[in-house]
Amino acid sequence: MIDLRPVLFLIGLLLSVLACGMIVPAAVDLVEGHPDWQVFAASFAVTLFAGVALVLTTRGAWSGFNLRQGFLMTTLAWIVVALFGALPFAFSELQLGFTDAFFESMSGVTTTGATVIVGLDEAPPGILLWRAILQWLGGIGIIVMAVAVLPMLQVGGMQLFRVEAFETDKVLPRAAAIAAGIVTIYVAMTAFAALLLGYLGMSAFDAVAHAMTSIATGGYSTRDGSIGHFDSAQIDYAISLFMVMGSVPFVLYLRAVRGNVLALLQDTQVRWMLAVLAAAIALLILELTLRGLMQAEDALRYATFNVISIMTGTGYATAAFDQWGGFAMSLFFMLMFIGGCAGSTTCGIKIFRFQILAAVANAQLKRLMQPHGVFIAYYNGRPIPEGVAISVMSFFFFFAATFGLLAVGLGLIGLDYVTALSGAAAAIANVGPGLGETIGPAGTYAPLPDAAKWLLSVGMLLGRLELFTVLVLLTPHFWRN
């Protein structure tokens, strides 16, 4: 049997942190005179009690993690945090049902950004801030997990970054110090984003909320019209910058802080991401201008923002891009899957996997031309270990299979073709908005049946935790001694 005590100990710590996060929206509602402060106070008490109880009853069992405990802890942590994070949604004046409350919370902690709340402009301020806090905590959680946990678990090629982050890189001597450095940078970037957005015209409340959700590439907004509500080109470009900043490996920021300023541009993963973004933006600008849908200046603004938002998995919107025609819809659908860099807040397949797949395919093509030649695939100037290549190819297979099963499942529930296909893509890639009238950039997930919301919640969890972390728990071998 797996010793659950170390797992429960860490989950208890996470719940204690989550409970502390509930104090902030409670204080905001209290100052604003909104009765929902009592909901947050009660949720704080319940969550803190559960967290402290787990810590106190299991604290003597901590002696490090083995592999199976790592897999179990990672999956359980996201599920438990989503469950307790749903308490304010369920008991606030919004009166969301359990399914909707859990869906909203899971979408938050996985930084997906899909929402079931209608009428954000009139929603209680505490709830709006709580949505942002969930995404902010989920963003820093996935960064730390990508640096400290996923490489150890060798999930989908992430073992490649265990070498870079802990052996060759020598950024800081210990994993705890790396995590502390990343948290410091994350907080500093959020503060900078909030100050700049406030300077550009947002209210203090909107600036803080959007700073948290843009750096976390989450996409929860305080407005029904998302970023389009503010109708400001300066805000659009500023948030575009923040989304890109959140999509860069945070270990590279540590290198830059320690003096290697060029580390950000020397990393091939970052260069590939910027190149793909630039190409997609250029193509969309040409499409919008040649079809006469926009003038060049507007096309640059709207194409830049929405391409970055979709590819980074943020999910903000400044326009109904699903009305831009077949090319734009096809481009956005493809960008949903790509994502940003490993070790960042973004989701999707990740740029480095495409790089590895391209390098392996190129080496294979050369072998076909020269069967007796020796060709080695490289990533970032280093040979790609065979185990990494196999992990990446396995990830592509399971990603495609899971996407297909999600789309078929949503179709069986009764969703139309566009909603089922784009909803499955938006969930597993943690993008948020899909395509079409129902879940498109101008819609919400509220009209979907409960069965579809539960299926999408599973998809969001799978996508956020890199598939294998969850799927391995379903194998009988995992539970054998």
C-alpha positions as CSV (number, residue, x, y, z in Angstrom):
1,M,0.0,0.0,0.0
2,I,1.1,3.6,-0.6
3,D,1.8,5.6,2.5
4,L,-0.6,8.5,2.2
5,R,0.6,10.4,5.2
6,P,3.3,12.5,3.3
7,V,0.7,13.2,0.6
8,L,-1.9,14.4,3.0
9,F,0.6,16.5,4.9
10,L,1.4,18.5,1.8
11,I,-2.2,18.8,0.8
12,G,-2.9,20.1,4.3
13,L,-0.3,22.8,3.8
14,L,-1.8,23.7,0.4
15,L,-5.3,24.0,2.0
16,S,-3.9,26.3,4.7
17,V,-2.4,28.5,2.0
18,L,-5.7,28.5,0.1
19,A,-7.6,29.4,3.3
20,C,-5.3,32.4,3.8
21,G,-6.1,33.5,0.3
22,M,-9.8,33.7,1.2
23,I,-9.1,36.4,3.7
24,V,-8.4,38.9,1.0
25,P,-11.8,38.7,-0.8
26,A,-13.5,38.6,2.6
27,A,-11.9,41.9,3.5
28,V,-12.9,43.4,0.2
29,D,-16.5,42.4,0.6
30,L,-16.5,43.7,4.2
31,V,-15.1,47.1,3.2
32,E,-17.6,47.3,0.3
33,G,-20.5,46.4,2.7
34,H,-21.3,43.2,0.7
35,P,-22.8,40.3,2.8
36,D,-20.7,37.7,1.0
37,W,-17.8,38.4,3.4
38,Q,-19.5,36.0,5.7
39,V,-19.4,33.3,3.0
40,F,-15.6,33.8,2.6
41,A,-15.2,33.9,6.4
42,A,-17.0,30.5,6.8
43,S,-15.1,29.0,3.8
44,F,-11.9,30.2,5.4
45,A,-12.7,28.5,8.7
46,V,-13.7,25.2,7.0
47,T,-10.7,25.2,4.7
48,L,-8.2,26.1,7.4
49,F,-9.6,23.5,9.8
50,A,-9.2,20.8,7.2
51,G,-5.7,21.9,6.3
52,V,-4.5,22.2,9.9
53,A,-6.1,18.9,10.8
54,L,-4.2,17.1,8.0
55,V,-0.9,18.8,8.9
56,L,-1.2,17.9,12.6
57,T,-2.2,14.3,12.1
58,T,0.4,13.5,9.5
59,R,3.4,15.8,10.4
60,G,5.5,13.0,11.9
61,A,5.3,11.0,8.7
62,W,7.3,13.4,6.4
63,S,10.4,11.8,5.1
64,G,10.4,12.7,1.5
65,F,8.5,11.5,-1.5
66,N,8.8,8.3,-3.6
67,L,7.6,8.2,-7.2
68,R,4.1,6.9,-6.6
69,Q,3.5,9.4,-3.8
70,G,4.6,12.2,-6.2
71,F,2.0,11.2,-8.8
72,L,-0.7,10.8,-6.2
73,M,0.1,14.1,-4.5
74,T,0.1,16.1,-7.7
75,T,-3.3,14.9,-8.9
76,L,-5.0,15.0,-5.4
77,A,-3.7,18.5,-4.7
78,W,-5.4,20.0,-7.8
79,I,-8.7,18.1,-7.1
80,V,-8.8,19.0,-3.4
81,V,-7.9,22.6,-3.9
82,A,-10.6,22.9,-6.6
83,L,-13.2,21.3,-4.2
84,F,-12.4,23.7,-1.4
85,G,-12.0,26.6,-3.8
86,A,-15.6,26.0,-4.9
87,L,-17.1,26.8,-1.5
88,P,-17.3,30.6,-2.0
89,F,-18.9,30.1,-5.4
90,A,-21.5,27.6,-4.1
91,F,-22.6,29.8,-1.1
92,S,-22.3,33.3,-2.5
93,E,-25.2,35.4,-3.7
94,L,-24.5,33.9,-7.2
95,Q,-26.0,30.6,-5.8
96,L,-24.2,28.4,-8.2
97,G,-25.0,24.7,-8.1
98,F,-22.3,22.3,-7.0
99,T,-21.4,21.4,-10.6
100,D,-21.1,25.0,-11.7
101,A,-19.1,25.9,-8.5
102,F,-16.7,23.1,-9.0
103,F,-16.4,23.8,-12.7
104,E,-15.6,27.5,-12.0
105,S,-13.0,26.6,-9.4
106,M,-11.3,23.9,-11.5
107,S,-11.2,26.3,-14.4
108,G,-9.5,28.8,-12.0
109,V,-6.8,26.6,-10.4
110,T,-6.0,25.0,-13.8
111,T,-5.7,28.6,-15.3
112,T,-8.2,27.6,-18.0
113,G,-10.5,30.6,-17.8
114,A,-13.7,28.9,-18.9
115,T,-16.6,30.4,-16.9
116,V,-20.2,29.7,-16.1
117,I,-20.8,33.1,-14.4
118,V,-23.1,35.5,-16.3
119,G,-23.2,39.1,-15.4
120,L,-19.6,39.7,-14.2
121,D,-20.2,43.5,-14.3
122,E,-22.6,43.2,-11.4
123,A,-21.0,40.3,-9.6
124,P,-19.8,40.7,-6.0
125,P,-16.2,42.1,-5.8
126,G,-15.1,39.4,-3.5
127,I,-16.1,36.7,-6.0
128,L,-14.3,38.5,-8.8
129,L,-11.2,38.8,-6.8
130,W,-11.4,35.1,-5.6
131,R,-11.5,34.0,-9.3
132,A,-8.3,36.0,-9.9
133,I,-6.6,34.6,-6.8
134,L,-7.4,31.0,-7.8
135,Q,-5.8,31.5,-11.2
136,W,-2.8,33.3,-9.6
137,L,-2.2,30.5,-7.2
138,G,-2.7,27.9,-9.9
139,G,-0.1,29.7,-12.1
140,I,2.6,29.7,-9.5
141,G,1.7,26.2,-8.5
142,I,2.2,24.8,-12.0
143,I,5.5,26.6,-12.4
144,V,6.9,25.1,-9.2
145,M,5.5,21.7,-10.2
146,A,7.1,21.9,-13.6
147,V,10.5,22.7,-12.0
148,A,10.4,20.4,-9.0
149,V,7.9,17.6,-9.6
150,L,7.3,16.8,-13.3
151,P,11.0,16.3,-14.1
152,M,11.2,13.8,-11.3
153,L,8.1,12.0,-12.5
154,Q,9.5,12.0,-16.1
155,V,6.2,13.1,-17.6
156,G,6.0,13.7,-21.3
157,G,9.7,14.6,-21.8
158,M,9.8,16.9,-18.8
159,Q,12.8,14.9,-17.5
160,L,14.8,17.0,-20.0
161,F,14.4,20.0,-17.7
162,R,15.6,18.1,-14.6
163,V,19.1,18.3,-16.1
164,E,18.8,22.0,-17.0
165,A,17.2,23.1,-13.7
166,F,19.1,21.1,-11.1
167,E,22.4,19.9,-12.6
168,T,23.9,21.8,-15.5
169,D,22.1,25.1,-14.9
170,K,23.2,25.6,-11.3
171,V,20.8,28.5,-11.0
172,L,20.6,28.0,-7.2
173,P,21.9,25.2,-5.1
174,R,18.6,23.6,-4.0
175,A,15.1,23.1,-5.3
176,A,13.6,25.0,-2.4
177,A,15.8,28.0,-3.2
178,I,14.7,27.8,-6.9
179,A,11.1,27.7,-5.9
180,A,11.5,30.7,-3.5
181,G,13.3,32.7,-6.3
182,I,10.5,31.9,-8.8
183,V,7.8,33.0,-6.3
184,T,9.7,36.3,-5.7
185,I,9.9,37.0,-9.4
186,Y,6.2,36.0,-9.9
187,V,5.1,38.4,-7.2
188,A,7.3,41.2,-8.6
189,M,6.0,40.7,-12.1
190,T,2.4,40.8,-10.8
191,A,3.0,44.0,-8.9
192,F,4.6,45.6,-12.0
193,A,1.6,44.6,-14.1
194,A,-0.9,46.0,-11.6
195,L,0.9,49.3,-11.4
196,L,1.2,49.7,-15.2
197,L,-2.5,48.8,-15.8
198,G,-3.5,51.3,-13.1
199,Y,-1.4,53.9,-14.8
200,L,-3.0,53.1,-18.1
201,G,-6.5,53.8,-16.8
202,M,-7.8,50.7,-15.0
203,S,-9.3,51.1,-11.6
204,A,-7.1,49.7,-8.7
205,F,-9.4,46.7,-8.4
206,D,-9.5,45.9,-12.1
207,A,-5.7,46.4,-12.4
208,V,-4.9,44.0,-9.6
209,A,-7.3,41.3,-10.8
210,H,-6.1,41.5,-14.4
211,A,-2.5,41.6,-13.4
212,M,-2.9,38.3,-11.5
213,T,-4.8,36.6,-14.3
214,S,-2.6,37.8,-17.2
215,I,0.8,36.8,-15.6
216,A,-0.9,33.5,-14.7
217,T,-2.1,33.3,-18.3
218,G,-5.5,32.4,-16.8
219,G,-7.9,34.8,-18.5
220,Y,-10.5,35.4,-15.8
221,S,-11.7,39.0,-16.2
222,T,-13.9,41.2,-14.0
223,R,-16.0,42.3,-17.0
224,D,-18.4,40.5,-19.3
225,G,-16.6,42.1,-22.3
226,S,-13.3,40.8,-21.1
227,I,-10.4,43.1,-22.0
228,G,-12.5,44.5,-24.8
229,H,-14.6,46.3,-22.2
230,F,-11.8,48.8,-21.6
231,D,-11.4,49.6,-25.3
232,S,-7.8,50.8,-24.9
233,A,-5.0,50.0,-27.3
234,Q,-2.4,50.7,-24.6
235,I,-4.0,48.2,-22.2
236,D,-4.3,45.6,-25.0
237,Y,-0.5,45.9,-25.8
238,A,0.4,45.9,-22.1
239,I,-1.5,42.8,-21.3
240,S,-0.1,41.2,-24.5
241,L,3.3,41.8,-23.0
242,F,2.3,40.3,-19.6
243,M,0.9,37.2,-21.3
244,V,4.2,36.6,-23.1
245,M,6.1,37.2,-19.9
246,G,4.1,34.5,-18.2
247,S,4.8,32.1,-21.1
248,V,8.6,32.2,-20.7
249,P,10.3,29.6,-18.5
250,F,10.7,31.2,-15.1
251,V,14.1,29.5,-14.5
252,L,15.4,31.8,-17.3
253,Y,14.3,34.8,-15.3
254,L,16.4,33.6,-12.4
255,R,19.4,33.4,-14.8
256,A,18.7,36.9,-16.0
257,V,18.5,38.2,-12.4
258,R,21.8,36.5,-11.6
259,G,23.5,38.3,-14.4
260,N,22.9,36.3,-17.6
261,V,20.5,38.8,-19.2
262,L,20.8,37.1,-22.6
263,A,19.5,33.8,-21.3
264,L,16.0,34.6,-22.4
265,L,17.0,35.1,-26.0
266,Q,19.5,32.3,-26.1
267,D,17.0,29.7,-25.3
268,T,15.7,28.0,-28.5
269,Q,12.3,27.3,-26.9
270,V,11.7,31.1,-26.3
271,R,12.9,31.9,-29.9
272,W,10.5,29.3,-31.4
273,M,7.6,30.6,-29.4
274,L,8.2,34.2,-30.4
275,A,8.7,33.1,-34.1
276,V,5.4,31.2,-34.1
277,L,3.6,34.2,-32.5
278,A,5.1,36.6,-35.0
279,A,4.1,34.4,-38.0
280,A,0.6,33.8,-36.7
281,I,0.1,37.6,-36.1
282,A,1.4,38.5,-39.5
283,L,-0.9,36.0,-41.3
284,L,-3.9,37.2,-39.4
285,I,-3.1,40.9,-40.1
286,L,-2.9,40.1,-43.8
287,E,-6.2,38.2,-43.6
288,L,-8.1,41.0,-41.8
289,T,-6.7,43.8,-44.0
290,L,-7.0,42.0,-47.4
291,R,-10.6,41.0,-46.6
292,G,-11.4,44.6,-45.6
293,L,-12.5,43.7,-42.1
294,M,-10.1,46.2,-40.4
295,Q,-7.7,48.9,-41.1
296,A,-4.0,48.1,-40.7
297,E,-3.6,49.7,-37.3
298,D,-6.7,48.0,-35.8
299,A,-5.7,44.7,-37.4
300,L,-2.3,44.9,-35.7
301,R,-3.9,45.6,-32.3
302,Y,-6.6,42.9,-32.4
303,A,-4.5,40.3,-34.1
304,T,-1.6,40.7,-31.7
305,F,-3.7,40.5,-28.6
306,N,-6.0,37.7,-29.6
307,V,-3.3,35.5,-31.1
308,I,-1.1,35.8,-28.0
309,S,-4.2,35.2,-25.8
310,I,-5.1,32.0,-27.5
311,M,-1.7,30.5,-28.0
312,T,-0.6,31.2,-24.4
313,G,-3.8,29.7,-23.2
314,T,-4.9,32.8,-21.4
315,G,-8.3,33.2,-23.1
316,Y,-8.9,36.9,-22.9
317,A,-10.8,38.4,-25.8
318,T,-11.0,41.9,-27.3
319,A,-13.2,41.0,-30.2
320,A,-15.6,38.2,-31.4
321,F,-12.8,36.5,-33.4
322,D,-15.0,33.6,-34.3
323,Q,-16.7,36.0,-36.7
324,W,-13.5,36.7,-38.6
325,G,-14.0,33.9,-41.1
326,G,-12.8,30.4,-41.7
327,F,-9.0,31.2,-41.8
328,A,-9.0,32.9,-38.5
329,M,-11.1,30.1,-36.8
330,S,-8.7,27.5,-38.2
331,L,-5.7,29.5,-37.1
332,F,-7.0,29.9,-33.6
333,F,-8.0,26.3,-33.3
334,M,-4.5,25.2,-34.2
335,L,-2.9,27.8,-31.8
336,M,-5.0,26.4,-29.0
337,F,-2.9,23.2,-28.9
338,I,0.6,24.8,-29.2
339,G,0.9,26.6,-25.9
340,G,4.0,28.4,-24.6
341,C,7.2,27.2,-23.0
342,A,7.8,24.5,-20.4
343,G,8.3,25.9,-16.9
344,S,5.9,28.7,-17.5
345,T,2.3,29.3,-16.5
346,T,1.0,28.3,-20.0
347,C,-0.6,25.1,-21.0
348,G,-1.1,23.2,-24.2
349,I,1.4,20.8,-25.8
350,K,4.3,23.2,-25.2
351,I,6.9,24.5,-27.7
352,F,9.7,22.2,-26.6
353,R,7.8,19.0,-27.6
354,F,7.3,20.4,-31.1
355,Q,11.0,21.1,-31.2
356,I,11.9,17.6,-30.1
357,L,9.5,16.0,-32.5
358,A,10.9,18.1,-35.4
359,A,14.5,17.2,-34.5
360,V,13.7,13.4,-34.2
361,A,11.7,13.5,-37.5
362,N,14.6,15.4,-39.2
363,A,17.1,12.8,-38.0
364,Q,14.8,10.0,-39.3
365,L,14.5,11.6,-42.7
366,K,18.3,11.7,-43.0
367,R,18.6,8.0,-42.0
368,L,16.2,7.2,-44.8
369,M,18.5,8.9,-47.3
370,Q,21.7,7.5,-45.8
371,P,20.8,4.2,-44.0
372,H,24.4,3.7,-42.7
373,G,24.8,7.2,-41.4
374,V,24.7,8.2,-37.8
375,F,22.3,11.1,-37.1
376,I,21.6,12.4,-33.7
377,A,18.6,14.7,-32.8
378,Y,19.6,17.8,-30.8
379,Y,17.6,20.1,-28.5
380,N,19.2,23.4,-27.3
381,G,22.5,22.2,-28.6
382,R,22.4,18.9,-26.7
383,P,21.7,15.3,-27.9
384,I,18.1,14.2,-27.1
385,P,18.1,11.1,-24.9
386,E,16.1,8.2,-26.4
387,G,13.8,8.2,-23.3
388,V,12.9,11.8,-23.8
389,A,12.0,11.3,-27.5
390,I,9.8,8.3,-26.6
391,S,8.1,10.3,-23.8
392,V,7.4,13.2,-26.1
393,M,6.0,10.9,-28.9
394,S,3.8,9.1,-26.3
395,F,2.6,12.5,-25.0
396,F,1.5,13.5,-28.6
397,F,-0.4,10.2,-28.9
398,F,-2.2,10.4,-25.6
399,F,-3.0,14.1,-26.1
400,A,-4.6,13.4,-29.5
401,A,-6.5,10.4,-28.1
402,T,-7.7,12.3,-25.1
403,F,-8.8,15.2,-27.2
404,G,-10.7,12.8,-29.5
405,L,-12.4,11.0,-26.6
406,L,-13.4,14.3,-25.0
407,A,-14.9,15.6,-28.3
408,V,-16.8,12.4,-28.9
409,G,-18.1,12.4,-25.3
410,L,-19.3,16.0,-25.6
411,G,-21.0,15.0,-28.9
412,L,-22.8,12.1,-27.2
413,I,-24.0,14.4,-24.5
414,G,-25.7,16.5,-27.2
415,L,-23.4,19.3,-28.0
416,D,-23.1,20.5,-31.6
417,Y,-20.0,19.8,-33.7
418,V,-18.3,23.2,-33.3
419,T,-19.0,23.4,-29.5
420,A,-17.9,19.8,-28.9
421,L,-14.7,20.1,-30.9
422,S,-13.6,23.5,-29.7
423,G,-14.8,22.8,-26.1
424,A,-12.6,19.7,-25.9
425,A,-9.7,21.6,-27.4
426,A,-10.2,24.6,-25.0
427,A,-10.4,22.2,-22.0
428,I,-7.4,20.0,-22.6
429,A,-5.3,22.9,-23.8
430,N,-6.6,25.0,-20.9
431,V,-7.4,28.0,-23.1
432,G,-10.9,28.8,-21.8
433,P,-13.1,30.2,-24.6
434,G,-14.0,27.9,-27.5
435,L,-15.6,28.7,-30.8
436,G,-19.2,29.2,-31.8
437,E,-22.2,31.1,-30.3
438,T,-22.4,29.1,-27.0
439,I,-18.8,29.0,-25.7
440,G,-17.1,31.4,-28.1
441,P,-15.4,34.6,-26.9
442,A,-18.8,36.3,-26.3
443,G,-20.4,33.3,-24.6
444,T,-20.1,31.2,-21.4
445,Y,-20.2,27.6,-20.5
446,A,-23.4,28.1,-18.4
447,P,-25.8,26.7,-21.0
448,L,-24.0,23.4,-21.2
449,P,-25.5,20.3,-19.4
450,D,-24.0,19.2,-16.1
451,A,-22.5,16.1,-17.7
452,A,-20.6,18.2,-20.2
453,K,-19.2,20.4,-17.4
454,W,-17.9,17.4,-15.5
455,L,-16.3,16.0,-18.6
456,L,-14.7,19.3,-19.4
457,S,-13.5,19.6,-15.8
458,V,-11.7,16.2,-16.2
459,G,-10.2,17.5,-19.5
460,M,-9.0,20.7,-17.7
461,L,-7.3,18.6,-15.0
462,L,-5.7,16.2,-17.6
463,G,-4.4,19.1,-19.6
464,R,-3.0,21.0,-16.7
465,L,-1.2,18.0,-15.2
466,E,0.3,16.9,-18.5
467,L,-2.0,13.8,-18.9
468,F,0.4,11.1,-17.7
469,T,0.3,12.4,-14.1
470,V,-3.4,11.6,-13.9
471,L,-3.6,8.6,-16.3
472,V,-1.0,6.6,-14.4
473,L,-3.3,6.5,-11.4
474,L,-5.8,4.5,-13.5
475,T,-3.4,1.7,-14.2
476,P,-3.6,-1.4,-11.9
477,H,0.2,-1.6,-11.7
478,F,0.4,1.8,-9.9
479,W,-1.5,0.4,-6.9
480,R,0.4,-2.9,-6.6
481,N,3.1,-3.2,-3.9
